[in-house]
């Protein structure tokens, strides 16, 4: 029986399991077209509070008639909206809902000839990676710089738009196509330029904790919250604790004379360290407050005066 002209061992291999664990930031791209579906791959390169930014190839999504589907290996999937594309370099940026995956960091420098690079993608079935050396740089056409990186590795149909990783796991490029066992794609410098056009500089993780002998504030990590409070010179504001603000539902910064924090008072001090003027010098013991003792003595004298005036007029008990 003659073999079908489209059948090749490579096409069969596209559907065979590889046993490789998918990279959490690599996604499958499903783009519905007029009478078919385009399959590609993509890579998560940035996130904000609610959204993620995925890079893929323009030729993967250009014929799509609706929102594309972006699927990650952990089961997360989201509709994706094309927000920017570059036809010359075959790049497209998709905005999706924020996934759990951590974005891939962009390489600071492009790979050099001889560096080992790894392509990744979902093809038309299973996830697969393949590693090979960087061979040369090419241009997409006359008048364009040589920012297509070439490497010796065989990509499959459906790998288009997948990442090219360097040996540190950084994004060295976005693969475009394969020919005769060589894969090419836009290198990291071109990807950086494209991301800047989208409004992203790539993912930079926020340092949560790190060990250093230099205080974090001296290294410029984090930003202090600025409170613009106008102090009333004629009425010292009452210091409120954070718990009071939460319970009462009042804002932490109030207007002059309404109980806002005093100007110049550090927010790191405990609430009892400062307070309204009538609490100055009080240690917590009522006996240490002469003004309280004087007030108590005055009340006692008034009560004694009433007893002297009306002491003789007592009710007669009933038998």
C-alpha positions in Angstrom: 0.0 0.0 0.0 1.5 3.3 -1.0 2.3 5.7 1.8 0.4 8.9 2.0 2.5 11.8 0.7 2.1 13.8 3.8 3.1 11.1 6.2 6.6 11.3 7.7 8.2 10.0 10.9 8.5 13.6 12.0 4.7 14.2 11.8 4.1 11.0 13.8 6.6 12.2 16.4 4.7 15.4 16.9 2.0 13.4 18.7 4.1 11.1 20.8 4.7 11.7 24.5 8.1 13.0 25.3 8.2 12.4 29.0 9.4 15.9 29.6 7.9 18.1 32.3 6.4 21.3 30.8 7.9 24.6 31.8 5.2 26.4 33.9 5.5 29.6 31.9 5.2 28.0 28.4 1.6 28.0 27.0 -0.3 26.4 24.2 -2.0 29.0 21.9 -5.3 27.9 20.2 -6.5 30.5 17.6 -9.8 29.7 15.8 -9.8 30.7 12.1 -12.4 30.8 9.4 -12.4 27.1 8.6 -9.7 25.7 10.8 -7.7 26.2 14.0 -4.2 27.5 14.3 -2.0 25.9 17.0 1.1 27.6 18.4 3.0 28.1 21.6 3.7 31.1 23.8 5.6 32.2 26.8 4.6 34.3 29.8 6.9 37.3 30.1 5.2 39.8 32.5 2.3 40.1 35.0 0.6 42.9 36.9 -2.0 42.7 39.6 -4.7 41.0 37.5 -3.3 40.3 34.1 -0.5 38.5 32.3 1.4 39.2 29.1 2.2 36.3 26.7 4.5 36.5 23.7 3.8 34.3 20.6 4.2 34.6 16.8 2.1 37.0 14.7 1.4 34.3 12.1 -0.2 32.1 14.8 -2.9 34.6 15.7 -3.3 36.9 12.6 -6.1 34.9 11.0 -8.1 34.4 14.3 -11.7 35.5 14.1 -12.2 35.7 17.9 -10.2 35.8 21.1 -7.5 33.2 21.2 -7.2 30.6 24.0 -4.1 30.4 26.1 -3.6 27.2 28.1 -0.9 26.4 30.7 0.3 23.0 31.8 -1.2 23.4 35.3 -4.7 23.6 33.8 -5.1 27.3 33.9 -6.5 28.8 30.7 -7.7 32.2 29.7 -9.0 34.1 26.6 -6.2 36.2 25.1 -6.5 39.6 23.4 -3.9 40.6 20.9 -2.7 44.1 22.0 0.4 44.5 19.8 2.1 42.8 16.9 5.1 43.2 14.6 4.8 41.5 11.3 8.5 41.9 10.2 9.7 40.1 13.3 6.7 37.9 13.6 5.9 38.8 17.2 2.5 39.3 18.9 1.6 40.2 22.5 -1.5 38.7 24.2 -3.1 40.0 27.4 -4.7 37.3 29.5 -5.9 36.9 33.1 -3.1 36.4 35.5 -2.0 32.8 35.8 -0.2 31.2 38.7 3.0 30.7 36.7 6.0 33.0 37.3 7.0 34.8 34.1 10.3 34.1 32.4 12.9 36.8 32.7 14.4 38.4 29.6 18.1 37.8 29.0 20.2 41.0 29.5 22.4 40.1 26.6 21.8 38.2 23.4 23.4 34.8 23.0 26.7 34.4 21.2 27.6 31.9 18.5 28.4 28.6 20.3 26.1 29.2 23.3 23.8 26.3 24.0 20.1 27.3 23.6 16.9 25.4 24.2 13.6 25.7 22.3 10.3 24.7 24.0 6.7 24.3 22.8 3.6 22.1 22.7 3.6 21.3 19.0 0.5 19.6 17.9 0.4 17.5 21.0 2.9 16.9 23.8 5.4 19.4 25.3 8.9 19.1 24.1 12.3 20.8 24.6 15.4 20.4 22.4 18.8 21.9 22.9 21.5 22.9 20.4 24.2 25.5 19.8 23.7 29.0 18.5 25.0 29.1 14.9 24.6 32.6 13.5 22.4 35.7 13.2 20.2 36.6 10.3 17.9 39.5 9.1 14.3 39.3 8.2 15.0 41.4 5.1 17.0 44.2 3.5 17.3 47.2 5.8 16.7 45.2 9.0 19.3 44.4 11.6 20.6 40.9 12.2 18.4 40.1 15.2 17.1 36.7 14.1 19.1 34.2 16.1 19.7 30.7 14.6 20.4 27.5 16.4 20.8 23.9 15.6 17.5 22.3 16.7 14.5 20.9 15.1 11.2 22.7 15.9 7.8 21.1 15.1 4.6 22.6 13.7 2.8 24.1 16.7 6.1 25.2 18.4 5.9 28.6 16.7 5.9 31.4 19.3 7.5 29.2 21.9 10.6 30.4 23.9 14.3 30.1 23.2 16.0 29.7 26.6 19.7 30.3 27.3 21.6 28.1 29.8 20.3 30.2 32.7 16.7 29.7 31.8 16.3 33.3 30.6 14.4 34.2 27.5 17.0 34.5 24.7 14.4 34.7 21.9 11.0 33.7 20.5 11.2 31.0 17.8 9.7 31.7 14.4 10.4 28.7 12.2 12.5 25.7 11.3 14.4 24.8 8.1 16.7 21.8 7.5 17.2 21.1 11.2 17.9 24.8 12.1 15.4 26.9 14.1 15.4 30.7 14.0 13.6 33.4 16.0 13.7 37.0 17.2 16.6 37.4 19.7 16.3 39.0 23.2 17.3 42.4 22.0 14.5 42.5 19.5 12.1 41.1 22.1 13.1 43.8 24.5 12.3 46.5 21.9 9.0 44.9 21.2 8.1 44.7 24.9 8.9 48.4 25.3 6.4 49.2 22.6 3.8 47.2 24.5 4.6 49.1 27.7 6.5 46.4 29.5 10.2 46.0 30.5 9.9 42.4 31.2 9.4 40.6 34.5 11.4 41.8 37.5 10.6 39.8 40.7 10.1 41.9 43.8 12.6 40.9 46.6 10.5 39.6 49.5 13.4 38.7 51.8 17.1 38.5 51.3 20.1 38.2 53.6 22.5 41.1 53.7 24.4 43.1 56.2 23.2 46.3 54.7 19.7 47.4 55.8 17.1 47.2 53.1 16.2 50.9 53.5 19.8 51.8 52.7 19.7 49.7 49.5 16.6 51.5 48.3 14.3 48.4 48.5 10.7 49.5 48.9 9.1 52.9 49.1 7.8 54.8 52.1 4.2 55.8 52.2 3.9 59.6 52.2 1.2 61.3 54.3 0.5 64.9 53.6 -1.1 66.1 56.9 -1.7 69.7 57.8 -1.3 70.3 61.5 -3.5 72.8 63.4 -1.2 74.9 65.5 -4.0 75.8 67.9 -5.2 72.2 68.6 -2.9 69.3 68.9 -4.5 66.3 67.2 -5.3 63.2 69.1 -3.2 60.2 68.3 -5.2 57.2 67.1 -4.0 53.7 66.9 -4.3 51.5 63.8 -6.8 49.3 65.7 -9.0 52.3 66.5 -9.0 53.3 62.8 -10.0 49.8 61.8 -12.8 49.4 64.4 -14.3 52.8 63.9 -13.9 52.8 60.1 -12.3 56.2 60.2 -9.4 57.0 57.8 -5.9 57.0 59.2 -5.3 60.6 58.0 -7.9 63.1 59.3 -8.2 66.8 58.9 -6.9 69.4 61.4 -8.5 69.1 64.8 -10.3 65.8 63.9 -8.0 63.3 65.5 -5.4 62.8 62.8 -1.8 62.0 63.5 0.4 64.9 64.6 2.9 66.2 62.2 6.4 64.8 62.9 5.2 61.8 64.9 6.7 58.6 63.7 4.2 55.9 62.8 6.5 53.3 64.3 6.0 54.6 67.9 3.4 52.9 70.1 0.2 54.7 70.6 0.8 55.3 74.3 4.1 57.2 73.6 2.2 60.2 72.4 -1.3 61.5 73.0 -3.5 64.5 73.7 -2.2 67.3 75.9 -4.1 66.2 79.0 -2.3 62.8 79.1 1.2 64.3 79.2 3.3 62.9 82.1 0.7 60.2 83.1 2.3 56.9 83.9 -1.0 54.9 84.1 -1.4 55.2 87.9 -4.4 57.4 88.9 -2.5 58.5 92.1 0.2 60.0 90.0 -2.2 62.5 88.5 -2.6 65.6 90.7 -5.3 67.1 88.5 -7.4 63.9 88.9 -7.0 63.9 92.7 -8.0 67.6 92.9 -11.1 66.9 90.8 -12.0 63.9 93.1 -11.5 66.1 96.2 -13.8 68.8 94.9 -16.6 66.3 94.2 -16.2 64.9 97.8 -16.6 68.4 99.3 -19.8 69.0 97.4 -21.3 65.8 98.6 -20.3 66.5 102.2 -22.0 70.0 101.9 -25.3 68.4 100.8 -25.2 66.0 103.8 -24.7 68.9 106.2 -27.6 70.9 104.8 -30.1 68.1 104.6 -28.7 65.7 107.2 -31.4 66.6 109.8 -34.3 65.8 107.6 -34.4 62.1 107.6 -37.4 60.0 106.8 -39.1 58.3 109.8 -39.1 54.5 109.5 -42.5 52.8 109.3 -43.3 50.2 111.9 
